[in-house]
């Protein structure tokens, strides 16, 4: 309930009685509307919905029960009190079974009326509170569920729900665009730390020279340009949660310092001699295979095990095709609301094209394409973009030139193009070239393309 006066619609066919009730309610700071029949009450309800209806049972040809039936059908959460004649207990029972919040037997005392109103007002306030909590929970469930019911996503939900209430360190893996940050935010939103800071940092976007001060902070004068004390991301997240996105990109020196924090819960700002004790929950994510990164010496093995306490793997969209339809509906609704535009239904042909597309950019790509469609409303452009995906070259159709060509330059160029196209994601680049991961790594080493 809001802080405004409670708005009560009084429905009574006897003018004197109606006037008396209205005067009593107005004197007690209630906002009052009056109706002398069910028909007039319905007209008033269509114009403005009050917080509560106080109705007599007998109202000419129609009764308070008829009004109650209408109210429960059209305004399920509206408070309703009915007044019944002395000795008609069956009327009271019928009214309560039909959904009345309370009843008063005539003649009733002034105090009884106010007590009934206050009782129903508290009940309405509780209903609104529960409805708001249910709405918030629904939003959290959308966040947690990332919209989808595929079995592989159900495994994700189960893990999120089991560990969200703990302080366990979580490592979220998966291809780019699968929703790793959304999963991290879900862990945070469902945790006891949800009212504390949530700090997200993309480790791949920090220049190596600034990585230490960004994460751990720096004292004034610790390096050239440090004109004041800098609070690092870990310290800023104290009592809350830090999300280390693309943690595989963290330089080795900072990996060592992060490991120390995970082991001992302390940090030292750059240029600081003392230690700062912190209470921060760590969630990390990467699209790289950290086991391979460890084998190749780019990621500390001990840090990997510290981060990988609870692994959560976000499945690519191609492995949860049954969710594509739900995701499309979700993004149409979300982006429509974001821009204040009505959601538009897609044609059967467009839906089929969306469902058949492999979505290499995963959920992020789907969201971006639907957002553009919501803004432009051009189905033809949406379908055309989907059908313009590069086709696979038929190896049998390739003819070796008579003069020959530089095979190694050709192979190196293919490797470089695949890496560029997939933003350095070796797994996806190897897949596009039809190579096993080990064979792909061997060729990268051969042509010194590992940096």
SERO-818334 format. One line per field, with one value per residue (C-alpha): residue number from 1; x, y negated, z negated. Coordinates in nm, 2 decimals, always signed. Example, Ala and Ser with C-alpha at 12.3 -4.5 7.8 and 13.67 -1.06 7.14 Angstrom:
nr <- (1 2)
X <- (+1.23 +1.37)
Y <- (+0.45 +0.11)
Z <- (-0.78 -0.71)
//
This chain:
nr <- (1 2 3 4 5 6 7 8 9 10 11 12 13 14 15 16 17 18 19 20 21 22 23 24 25 26 27 28 29 30 31 32 33 34 35 36 37 38 39 40 41 42 43 44 45 46 47 48 49 50 51 52 53 54 55 56 57 58 59 60 61 62 63 64 65 66 67 68 69 70 71 72 73 74 75 76 77 78 79 80 81 82 83 84 85 86 87 88 89 90 91 92 93 94 95 96 97 98 99 100 101 102 103 104 105 106 107 108 109 110 111 112 113 114 115 116 117 118 119 120 121 122 123 124 125 126 127 128 129 130 131 132 133 134 135 136 137 138 139 140 141 142 143 144 145 146 147 148 149 150 151 152 153 154 155 156 157 158 159 160 161 162 163 164 165 166 167 168 169 170 171 172 173 174 175 176 177 178 179 180 181 182 183 184 185 186 187 188 189 190 191 192 193 194 195 196 197 198 199 200 201 202 203 204 205 206 207 208 209 210 211 212 213 214 215 216 217 218 219 220 221 222 223 224 225 226 227 228 229 230 231 232 233 234 235 236 237 238 239 240 241 242 243 244 245 246 247 248 249 250 251 252 253 254 255 256 257 258 259 260 261 262 263 264 265 266 267 268 269 270 271 272 273 274 275 276 277 278 279 280 281 282 283 284 285 286 287 288 289 290 291 292 293 294 295 296 297 298 299 300 301 302 303 304 305 306 307 308 309 310 311 312 313 314 315 316 317 318 319 320 321 322 323 324 325 326 327 328 329 330 331 332 333 334 335 336 337 338 339 340 341 342 343 344 345 346 347 348 349 350 351 352 353 354 355 356 357 358 359 360 361 362 363 364 365 366 367 368 369 370 371 372 373 374 375 376 377 378 379 380 381 382 383 384 385 386 387 388 389 390 391 392 393 394 395 396 397 398 399 400 401 402 403 404 405 406 407 408 409 410 411 412 413 414 415 416 417 418 419 420 421 422 423 424 425 426 427 428 429 430 431 432 433 434 435 436 437 438 439 440 441 442 443 444 445 446 447 448 449 450 451)
X <- (+0.00 +0.11 +0.13 -0.18 -0.51 -0.69 -0.96 -1.29 -1.60 -1.91 -2.20 -2.53 -2.88 -3.02 -2.91 -2.90 -2.70 -2.46 -2.41 -2.34 -2.08 -1.91 -1.90 -1.74 -1.48 -1.40 -1.35 -1.09 -0.89 -1.02 -1.08 -1.45 -1.65 -2.02 -2.26 -2.63 -2.64 -2.43 -2.46 -2.33 -2.05 -1.94 -1.94 -1.72 -1.49 -1.43 -1.34 -1.11 -1.02 -1.03 -0.83 -1.13 -1.51 -1.75 -2.09 -2.43 -2.57 -2.91 -2.89 -3.22 -3.25 -2.88 -2.69 -2.35 -2.27 -2.32 -2.08 -1.83 -1.84 -1.77 -1.49 -1.32 -1.33 -1.21 -1.00 -0.87 -0.65 -0.92 -1.03 -1.39 -1.60 -1.97 -2.24 -2.51 -2.84 -2.87 -2.91 -2.81 -2.50 -2.54 -2.49 -2.17 -2.04 -2.13 -1.96 -1.64 -1.64 -1.69 -1.38 -1.48 -1.20 -1.43 -1.80 -2.00 -2.34 -2.59 -2.62 -2.25 -2.05 -1.85 -1.53 -1.61 -1.62 -1.28 -1.13 -1.25 -1.11 -0.77 -0.76 -0.83 -0.58 -0.31 -0.40 -0.38 -0.04 +0.08 -0.05 +0.12 +0.44 +0.43 +0.34 +0.64 +0.87 +0.72 +0.80 +1.15 +1.19 +1.06 +1.32 +1.59 +1.47 +1.49 +1.84 +1.93 +1.76 +1.90 +1.57 +1.57 +1.45 +1.70 +1.86 +2.20 +2.07 +1.89 +2.23 +2.35 +2.04 +2.10 +2.46 +2.38 +2.11 +2.32 +2.62 +2.47 +2.42 +2.78 +3.11 +3.26 +3.48 +3.32 +3.48 +3.24 +3.35 +3.20 +3.22 +3.19 +2.83 +2.69 +2.60 +2.88 +2.84 +2.46 +2.54 +2.78 +2.52 +2.27 +2.50 +2.54 +2.16 +2.07 +2.34 +2.34 +2.58 +2.32 +2.30 +2.67 +2.89 +2.92 +3.23 +3.29 +3.63 +3.74 +4.10 +4.16 +4.08 +4.34 +4.68 +4.95 +5.12 +4.81 +4.68 +4.82 +4.69 +4.35 +4.31 +4.50 +4.52 +4.82 +4.95 +5.02 +5.36 +5.38 +5.44 +5.47 +5.13 +5.00 +4.91 +4.66 +4.58 +4.39 +4.15 +4.17 +3.87 +3.92 +3.91 +3.61 +3.43 +3.49 +3.19 +3.05 +3.14 +3.41 +3.36 +3.69 +3.59 +3.84 +4.06 +4.30 +4.42 +4.56 +4.94 +5.14 +5.26 +4.90 +4.80 +5.05 +4.90 +4.55 +4.64 +4.78 +4.45 +4.25 +4.47 +4.50 +4.23 +4.48 +4.61 +4.87 +4.83 +5.12 +5.37 +5.21 +5.41 +5.11 +4.83 +4.46 +4.22 +3.93 +3.61 +3.53 +3.36 +3.54 +3.36 +3.58 +3.50 +3.69 +3.62 +3.96 +4.04 +4.24 +4.37 +4.54 +4.66 +4.82 +4.98 +5.13 +5.26 +5.03 +4.83 +4.93 +4.82 +4.77 +4.56 +4.35 +4.27 +4.19 +3.94 +3.80 +3.63 +3.29 +3.30 +3.00 +3.00 +2.77 +2.64 +2.66 +2.32 +2.36 +2.34 +2.01 +1.82 +1.49 +1.55 +1.58 +1.21 +1.18 +1.49 +1.34 +1.02 +1.22 +1.43 +1.13 +0.97 +1.29 +1.40 +1.04 +1.02 +1.36 +1.27 +0.90 +0.80 +0.52 +0.65 +0.60 +0.52 +0.76 +0.64 +0.66 +0.93 +1.15 +1.10 +1.22 +1.52 +1.61 +1.56 +1.77 +2.06 +2.37 +2.43 +2.81 +2.79 +2.55 +2.29 +2.46 +2.43 +2.07 +2.00 +2.17 +1.99 +1.65 +1.73 +1.80 +1.48 +1.28 +1.43 +1.40 +1.11 +1.27 +1.22 +1.37 +1.70 +1.69 +1.65 +1.90 +2.17 +2.12 +2.14 +2.46 +2.68 +2.99 +2.96 +3.21 +3.46 +3.43 +3.79 +3.72 +3.64 +3.99 +4.23 +4.61 +4.75 +4.98 +5.26 +5.21 +5.20 +5.36 +5.18 +5.32 +5.23 +4.88 +4.85 +4.98 +4.73 +4.44 +4.55 +4.57 +4.24 +4.07 +4.22 +4.11 +3.76 +3.71 +3.88 +4.17 +3.94 +4.15 +3.88 +3.65 +3.93 +4.04 +3.68 +3.64 +3.95 +3.85 +4.15 +4.18 +4.28 +4.63 +4.69 +4.58 +4.82 +5.10 +5.06 +5.04 +5.37 +5.51 +5.44 +5.51 +5.16 +5.12 +5.18)
Y <- (+0.00 -0.36 -0.64 -0.80 -0.78 -0.45 -0.49 -0.32 -0.28 -0.27 -0.09 -0.14 -0.20 -0.38 -0.75 -0.82 -0.51 -0.57 -0.94 -0.84 -0.57 -0.81 -1.09 -0.85 -0.73 -1.08 -1.20 -0.93 -1.05 -0.79 -0.89 -0.80 -0.74 -0.65 -0.43 -0.36 -0.04 +0.24 +0.08 -0.26 -0.09 +0.09 -0.24 -0.40 -0.10 -0.13 -0.50 -0.46 -0.15 -0.21 -0.02 +0.13 +0.18 +0.17 +0.30 +0.38 +0.71 +0.59 +0.34 +0.33 +0.59 +0.70 +0.78 +0.73 +1.08 +0.98 +0.69 +0.92 +1.17 +0.88 +0.74 +1.08 +1.14 +0.79 +0.68 +0.99 +0.79 +0.54 +0.54 +0.63 +0.61 +0.69 +0.60 +0.86 +0.84 +0.96 +1.34 +1.41 +1.61 +1.81 +1.49 +1.42 +1.77 +1.75 +1.41 +1.54 +1.84 +1.62 +1.42 +1.14 +1.03 +0.97 +0.92 +0.72 +0.82 +0.54 +0.35 +0.30 +0.06 -0.22 -0.07 +0.27 +0.10 -0.06 +0.26 +0.45 +0.18 +0.18 +0.56 +0.57 +0.28 +0.48 +0.79 +0.58 +0.44 +0.80 +0.91 +0.63 +0.70 +1.07 +0.98 +0.75 +1.02 +1.26 +1.01 +0.97 +1.34 +1.38 +1.13 +1.32 +1.64 +1.49 +1.38 +1.72 +1.91 +1.69 +1.79 +2.16 +2.50 +2.72 +3.00 +2.84 +2.52 +2.70 +2.82 +2.46 +2.35 +2.63 +2.54 +2.17 +2.23 +2.47 +2.25 +1.90 +1.88 +1.98 +1.79 +2.06 +1.94 +2.01 +2.05 +2.00 +2.13 +2.12 +1.96 +1.59 +1.47 +1.76 +1.54 +1.59 +1.25 +1.30 +1.63 +1.44 +1.17 +1.44 +1.60 +1.25 +1.16 +1.49 +1.46 +1.30 +1.04 +0.90 +0.57 +0.53 +0.42 +0.62 +0.52 +0.65 +0.62 +0.74 +0.86 +0.86 +0.49 +0.37 +0.26 +0.49 +0.19 +0.09 +0.43 +0.43 +0.09 +0.16 +0.49 +0.41 +0.03 -0.20 -0.44 -0.80 -0.82 -0.45 -0.51 -0.80 -0.97 -0.83 -1.17 -1.03 -0.70 -0.46 -0.20 +0.12 +0.33 +0.60 +0.34 +0.17 +0.50 +0.56 +0.74 +0.80 +0.99 +0.94 +1.08 +1.14 +1.17 +1.32 +1.41 +1.61 +1.27 +1.17 +1.13 +1.39 +1.14 +1.04 +1.41 +1.46 +1.18 +1.30 +1.64 +1.49 +1.31 +1.63 +1.82 +1.56 +1.30 +1.01 +0.76 +0.48 +0.17 +0.10 -0.09 +0.02 +0.21 +0.32 +0.56 +0.51 +0.79 +0.82 +1.02 +1.07 +1.35 +1.42 +1.53 +1.57 +1.65 +1.72 +1.85 +2.02 +2.37 +2.30 +2.66 +2.60 +2.25 +2.42 +2.68 +2.41 +2.21 +1.91 +1.97 +2.08 +2.43 +2.35 +2.04 +2.26 +2.50 +2.21 +2.06 +2.39 +2.48 +2.49 +2.50 +2.39 +2.44 +2.22 +2.42 +2.27 +2.19 +2.46 +2.72 +2.57 +2.51 +2.58 +2.26 +2.03 +1.97 +1.87 +1.65 +1.47 +1.40 +1.28 +1.04 +0.91 +0.82 +0.69 +0.47 +0.36 +0.24 +0.08 -0.14 -0.19 +0.00 +0.26 +0.62 +0.73 +1.10 +1.25 +1.43 +1.81 +1.78 +1.56 +1.78 +2.08 +1.89 +1.79 +2.14 +2.30 +2.05 +2.19 +1.88 +1.87 +1.56 +1.74 +1.56 +1.23 +1.24 +1.34 +1.05 +0.80 +0.91 +0.90 +0.56 +0.42 +0.58 +0.42 +0.08 +0.11 +0.36 +0.50 +0.88 +0.89 +0.75 +0.99 +1.29 +1.17 +1.13 +1.49 +1.63 +1.44 +1.65 +1.78 +2.11 +2.40 +2.44 +2.77 +2.90 +3.12 +2.82 +2.67 +2.71 +2.67 +2.39 +2.51 +2.29 +2.41 +2.18 +2.12 +2.38 +2.26 +1.90 +2.02 +2.23 +1.95 +1.71 +1.95 +1.98 +1.61 +1.54 +1.81 +1.66 +1.30 +1.41 +1.58 +1.31 +1.54 +1.83 +2.13 +2.39 +2.22 +2.13 +2.50 +2.61 +2.38 +2.52 +2.88 +2.94 +3.12 +2.88 +3.04 +3.03 +2.66 +2.58 +2.75 +2.54 +2.22 +2.31 +2.40 +2.05 +1.88 +1.75 +1.82 +1.46)
Z <- (+0.00 +0.07 -0.19 -0.03 -0.22 -0.17 +0.10 +0.00 +0.23 +0.01 +0.18 -0.01 +0.13 -0.18 -0.15 -0.52 -0.60 -0.31 -0.42 -0.78 -0.68 -0.44 -0.70 -0.96 -0.71 -0.59 -0.95 -0.99 -0.69 -0.44 -0.08 +0.00 +0.31 +0.30 +0.50 +0.44 +0.65 +0.81 +1.15 +1.03 +0.83 +1.15 +1.34 +1.07 +1.07 +1.44 +1.39 +1.09 +0.89 +0.51 +0.25 +0.08 +0.14 -0.16 -0.03 -0.18 -0.09 +0.02 +0.31 +0.50 +0.78 +0.75 +0.43 +0.28 +0.39 +0.75 +0.70 +0.52 +0.82 +1.06 +0.84 +0.80 +1.18 +1.28 +0.98 +0.80 +0.55 +0.44 +0.08 +0.02 -0.30 -0.30 -0.55 -0.61 -0.80 -1.15 -1.18 -0.81 -0.90 -0.58 -0.38 -0.56 -0.49 -0.12 -0.09 -0.25 -0.03 +0.28 +0.19 -0.05 -0.29 -0.58 -0.68 -0.94 -1.08 -1.11 -1.33 -1.38 -1.59 -1.45 -1.60 -1.44 -1.10 -1.15 -1.28 -0.98 -0.74 -0.92 -0.91 -0.54 -0.48 -0.65 -0.45 -0.12 -0.22 -0.29 +0.05 +0.23 +0.05 +0.14 +0.50 +0.51 +0.37 +0.62 +0.90 +0.78 +0.75 +1.10 +1.23 +1.04 +1.19 +1.53 +1.45 +1.30 +1.57 +1.85 +2.01 +2.11 +2.00 +2.19 +1.98 +2.01 +1.87 +1.59 +1.47 +1.47 +1.26 +1.01 +0.95 +0.92 +0.67 +0.47 +0.43 +0.44 +0.07 +0.00 +0.03 +0.26 +0.54 +0.88 +1.22 +1.51 +1.85 +2.19 +2.53 +2.58 +2.57 +2.36 +2.07 +1.82 +1.66 +1.63 +1.44 +1.22 +1.14 +1.07 +0.81 +0.66 +0.67 +0.49 +0.23 -0.12 +0.03 +0.28 +0.09 +0.09 +0.39 +0.71 +0.90 +1.25 +1.42 +1.76 +1.70 +2.08 +2.11 +1.85 +1.98 +1.82 +1.67 +1.48 +1.39 +1.04 +0.94 +1.09 +0.90 +0.57 +0.56 +0.52 +0.27 +0.36 +0.54 +0.59 +0.96 +1.20 +1.22 +0.89 +0.75 +0.49 +0.32 +0.55 +0.42 +0.62 +0.74 +0.48 +0.20 +0.35 +0.35 -0.03 -0.19 +0.16 +0.48 +0.75 +1.09 +1.28 +1.64 +1.89 +1.59 +1.83 +1.96 +1.62 +1.63 +1.44 +1.17 +1.09 +1.10 +0.81 +0.61 +0.67 +0.56 +0.23 +0.18 +0.24 -0.01 -0.29 -0.22 -0.23 +0.02 +0.02 +0.23 +0.47 +0.26 -0.07 -0.34 -0.55 -0.46 -0.43 -0.53 -0.29 -0.28 +0.09 +0.28 +0.60 +0.92 +1.23 +1.60 +1.91 +2.27 +2.28 +2.16 +1.84 +1.83 +2.17 +2.05 +1.75 +1.97 +2.19 +1.90 +1.94 +1.63 +1.28 +1.19 +0.82 +0.91 +1.15 +0.86 +0.63 +0.88 +0.99 +0.66 +0.83 +1.21 +1.41 +1.78 +1.99 +2.29 +2.64 +2.80 +3.06 +2.77 +2.64 +2.96 +2.79 +2.59 +2.90 +2.93 +2.56 +2.59 +2.89 +2.70 +2.40 +2.61 +2.80 +2.46 +2.30 +2.59 +2.66 +2.30 +2.31 +2.61 +2.53 +2.84 +2.87 +2.92 +3.28 +3.36 +3.61 +3.92 +3.94 +4.21 +4.00 +3.69 +3.89 +4.01 +3.65 +3.53 +3.80 +3.77 +3.58 +3.37 +3.35 +3.13 +2.90 +2.68 +2.72 +3.10 +3.07 +2.83 +3.06 +3.37 +3.20 +3.05 +3.40 +3.53 +3.25 +3.34 +3.72 +3.76 +4.08 +4.10 +4.45 +4.32 +4.02 +4.24 +4.51 +4.25 +4.13 +4.48 +4.55 +4.32 +4.50 +4.67 +4.62 +4.91 +5.09 +5.08 +5.38 +5.59 +5.52 +5.81 +5.75 +5.97 +6.25 +6.12 +5.76 +5.45 +5.11 +4.90 +4.57 +4.63 +4.72 +4.40 +4.18 +4.34 +4.27 +3.91 +3.86 +4.03 +3.81 +3.49 +3.59 +3.68 +3.34 +3.13 +3.03 +2.93 +3.03 +2.98 +3.22 +3.47 +3.47 +3.53 +3.82 +3.99 +3.92 +3.70 +3.37 +3.09 +3.05 +3.43 +3.43 +3.14 +3.31 +3.62 +3.41 +3.25 +3.59 +3.73 +3.40 +3.37 +3.00 +2.87)
//
